[in-house]
């Protein structure tokens, strides 16, 4: 049986992955948990999400499906943040006799839910069509993510990463976390690049320790289960109550859609789009840096490096009209939130300056209106200014926002095989 669960948390507490970790322990009495549980991040632009828009799935080999269903429903009802208006849990049960029949449509639903906007009605219609056992609460929005998570469990062809999640004792929830920062830095130094987004060294931020009032103490992301476990063992902290390793689509760019024309871009979806910088980037109130991207279709879209991207904004401010770039990011309110940018080519720009004296190598001064230039020391003359190429700070290549500003689904450059990945500023 595959169990998909979504939307049990709120901004005030809980975490659906914690519920998953509890269930993995409790369901062992009814059978064997198969492989690792699944944690999938869904479309990051959805306005109804509580925090990270995550759903989970667990697979169990059991002779007691009825008892499993009862235990899962009981645990959701006892742990979910039902009092929150935005918390609308959903749970799906896919039994083994449904696998082959349901798998193609569930896989499709999973990928669609990562990239597009799916409705509660579409999820309920598919549940009905496939004859799946399901339960939704309140507005039942969690059925969407729960259904997507079961599709991820049935699909073994998507790119995956891993996350080790350590959870706090319940008595400490909502209290400040105790994690030794030096040990986190040591773990990152030892395990990077096989783990990532543990530390933002440029901005001196510990990324793996959340600030939200939920049960998670810290999370380590990496390329395989063994690596994230080893990295976690190096971290010194308050007592860990329980832990779990999830297979996940974090850090994969699964949310991105390749689009060939800006005119085809829609709000609440994420894209890879190529075009030309159409204006000098400018900074607005709040510290957000904006430029307009256009292509041969004649359409434009604003692209934004928001304040949390910190030094990445300096890179964006270094762009010039005419630069050819490929932008990666999510679109809301007709603005693309930049996650990465590939600089394909840079325009050559010139500036005019007073000419240099050929004798003393110092810049000449103006000799007066329409009288050219003169070196006051050597008395040499020149009748036209010098045209000099502007030295660009940038070079072609792909750049990313810092780890402290990275979205869950955004693929970090450390996972790219390309040799043109750039660091601006250095890690």
N, C-alpha and C positions, 0 to 999 in steps of 0.2 A: 504494500500500500504506500502511495505517495501522499503526504499531507502538505498542503500549501496554506500559509498563513500570512495575513497582511493587516496593517493599520491597527495595531494594539497600543501604540505609544502616543505621546502628545509632547508639546513643547515644555510641559511641566514635569515630565518624568516617563519612566518605563522605556523599554527598547524591545522590539520584536525579536531581535537576535537573542536577548536574554530569555524570553519565553521559549525559544527554540532550545537553548542550552538546558533549561529546566526539563523540558519534555524529553530530550535525549536521555537524561538520567532516569526519569520516571517510567518511560515506555519500555525500558530494557526488561522489565518483568513480564512483558507481553510478547517479546520476540527479540529479534536481532536488528539493530540499526545498520542499514546497508550503506557502505561508503561514507563520504562526508556530507553533512547538510549543505544546502545551497543558500547563498545570500545573493539576491539580485537587486541591483539598483535600476529603477525604472526611469522613464522620461523626467529629466531634472527640471523641466519648465512647468510642470503641473502645479497650479496654485493651491490645490487641495491637500498637498503633502503636509505631513506634520514636521518632519525634519529632513532626513536624507532620502525619502521615497524608496525604502527598501522593503522587500518581501522575502520570506524564507520558505524552504521546502525540506522535508525530512522523509527518508524512505525507510520503511520497516518491513521485515519479513515476519509475519505474525499469523497465528492460528485463531486469534481473538480479535477480529476487526471491530466488532461491536464495542468491546471494552476499550479499545484504542480510541475510537470515535468519542465515547463518553468521557474518557480522561482528557483528551485534547480540548473538547468543548468546555469541560469544567475548569480547566486551567486558564483558558482564554477569559472566561467570565470572572475568574478571581483576580487575574493580573492586569487585564487591559484597562486603560484609562477611560472607562466608559463615561465618566463625568465630563470629559472634554467634548466640546461641540464638534471638533475636527476629527475625533477618533470614531471611526465607523468600521469595526473589524469584519473580516471575512475569512472563512476557512473552507478548503476544498479537500475532498478525499477521492483519490483515484485508485481504484482497486486493480489488482494485477490482471483480471480478465478484461479491463478497459484499456490496458496499455497500448496494444497494437492498433486498436480501433480509434482511440482518442489522440494518440501521439502526434500525427501530422498536424491536426488543427491546434493542439495545445502548443506545439513548437512555434507555429505561425503566430499564435496569439502572444506568446512570449516576446518574440522579436518586434512585433507591432507595438507592444506596450512599452518597450524601451525607446522606440523612435517616434511614436505618434501619440495622439490623444485618443484614448479608448473610453467608451461610456459604460456606465453600470449596466445599461440595457444590453449592450453587446456581450458583456460577460455573462449575464443571466441567460441570454438566448443560447449561448454556447453550452453553458451548464445543462440547460434543458435538452438541447439537441443531443448531447453526449450521454445524458442520463446519469450525471455525476451526483454524488452525495455532497451537499454543501450547506453552509449556514452563514447568513449575513446578519449583522446587527445594525440597528438604527438606519442610517441611509445606505448601508451595505456597500459602500465604496471599496472596502477591503477585498471584496470578491474579485476585483480586477487584478490586483497584485497577487492574490493567492493563486488565481488561475494561471497567471504568467509564471509564477515560481514552479508550479507543477510541470509546465512546459519546458522550463529550463532543466529540470531533473531528468526529463525524458529525452533531452537533446544533448548528445555528447560531442557535438562538432563546434561549439563556440569557444572562442579564446577565453581562458580563465586565469585568474590569479587566486591568491589565498590570503585569508586574514585570520590571525590569532586574536581572539577577544578575551580579555580578562575582566571578570566581574567583581563588584564590591560586595561586602557583607551588607545585608539589608539595613542594619542599624546605622550605616554610614551614608546611605543615599541622601543626597541633597547637601551633604557636608563637603568642605574642601577636600580634594584628593591629596593623598600623600604618595608621591612618586619621586624618587631621587633622580634629579635631572642629569647629574654626572653619569649615572649608570645608563640612562637613555642615550646620551651622547656616545658612550663607549659601545653600546650595542649597535648604534648606527655606523660608527666608524669601522667596526668589525664586519658587519653584514652587508653594508651598501657595496655594490649595487644590487645584490640579491634581495634586499629589502629596500623599500623606498617610502618617502613621505612620513618618516619617523621624526625627522628634524628638518627645520628650515634654517640652515646655517647662516645664510645671508642676513636674514631678519632676526636671528637668534630666538626662534620660537620652537617649542616642543609641540609638534603637530599631533603626535599619536595619543595624547592625553586630552580628552574632550573637556569642555567647560559647561556643557549642558547638565541639568539635574537628572541624570539617568543612571542605570546600574553599571555602565561600562567604566572600568578603571583605565584601561588603555587598549589600543588595537595596533597590531603590527602587520603590515602588508608586505607580501613578497611573492616570489616566483613558485614556491612549493610549500607543502605543509611542514616538512622537516626544517626548512630554513626559518620560517616564522616562529616555530616552537623554540628553536635554538636561540633566536634573537630575544625572545621573551624571557628565557631563562637568565639572561644577563641583567635584567631590569630589577632593581631593588625598589620595593614599594610596601604599602600597607598590605595586610593579609588578603590574598586573592581567595574569594569565596568559591568560585568555580570558573571554568574556562571552556572555550570551544574553538575549533578551527573550522572555518567555512570556506567552501569553494565559491568563488564569486566572479562577477563580470566587472568588478572595479578595475580601473586603470586599463581599459581595453578600447575605448572610443566606440563602443558598440552603439552609442546613441547617435552617432554622426551619420548624416546622409550626404552623399556626394551629389552636388547640384551643378548643372552646367550653365545656368543662367540665374542671375539675381531675381529676375521676374518670377521665378518659380518658388522663391522662398516664402514660407508661411510662418506666422507667429506660433510659439509653443512647440517648436521642433528645433533640432540641432543640425548643423551643416558643416561641410567643407566646401568653401567657395573661393574661386580665384577671380581676381580683378585688379584694377589700378587705383591707386590712391588719388583722390580727386581734389583734395584740399590740404592745407597745412593743418596737422592735428592741433587741437586746442583743448584747454582744460577748463572745465566748468566748476561751479560751486560744489564743494564736496570732494574735490580733487580728482574727479573722473576725467579721463582723457578720451577725446572723441575724434574720429576722422570718417570721411565718407568714402565708401568703396563703390566703384562703378565698373561695368563691363560693356562689351560690344552691343548688348541689347538696349543700351541707353538707360537702364534702370540703376538705381543707387540704393545703398543701405548704410546706415550709420553703424560703425563698429566702435565698441567701448572697452577701454581698459579701466576697470573701476578701481576706486581707491585701495581696496584690500590687496590689489596686485602689486602694490608698493613700487619697487624699482623697475618692474616690467614697464611701467608707464614712461620711464625715460627712453626706453627703446622705441615705444610707439611715438613719442614726441620727436624722435630723430628721423621719422619717415618724412618724405617730401612728395609733393605732387608729381605724379608720373611713375613712382615706384610700383613695380608689379609684385603682388603678394598673394598668398593663399591663406585664408583665415579659417580657423576652426573654432566653433562655439555655438551657443544656444541663442535663439531669437525670442525676445519678449518685447512687446510694445514697439515692434519694428526696429529694434536695435539688437545687434549681435554682440553678445558678451564674449569677448575673446578669451579662449583657453590656450591656444597656441597660434603662432603665426610663422609661415614660411616666407622668407624674402627670396623671391625668384630672381629679381634683377633690380638694380638701383639706377636711377637716372643720374647723369653727370650734370652737375650744376657749377656755375662759375660765379665769381665775384670780381669786381674791379677794385684795384688798389693803386696807390701812387707807385710809379716805377722805381726800381732799385738802381742806385748809382753804380755804374760799371767799374768805378775806380775804388770807392771805399765800401761798397756793398751795403750802404745804408739807404733807407727810403728817401726819395726826394720830396720836396715841399712844393706846393702850388706856387707858380710864379705870378699868379693873378688871373683874372677872368680872361679866358681865351688865349692865355700866354704859355700854356703848357706847364712843365715842372722844372725845378732847378735844385741841384745839390748845393746847399749853402756852403759846404766845406770845400768841395772840389770845383764848383762853378759849372759842372757839366749840366747839360740840358736834355730834356725829352719832351716830345710834343703830343704824346698819347699815354693814357693810363695803361696799366698792366692787367691782363685778363688771366685770373688764376683759378684753377679747379678747386672746388671746395672739398676738403678732406672729410669724407663721411665716416662717422663712428661705426656704422654698421657694415656688415658683409653678408652676402647671400648665405642662407642656411635657415634652419628651423629653430625657433625660440619658444619657451614656455613660461607661464606664470610661475611664481614660487610655490613650494609645497603648501605653505599656509593659506594660499588662495585657490588651491586646486580642487576641482569638483571630483566627486567620487568616481565618476565614469571616465574622466579625462585620462588619456594614456600618457604617462610621463615619458620624457625623452630617454630615460635610462632603459626603457623597454623597446626603443626603436633600434632597428638594425642599420639604419642609414648612418653614413659617416659625415653628414653635414649638420648634425645637431650642435647647436651653439649654446653657450652659457652667457647670459647678459643680465646682471653682472655675474661674476664667477660664483660657483657654489661655495 
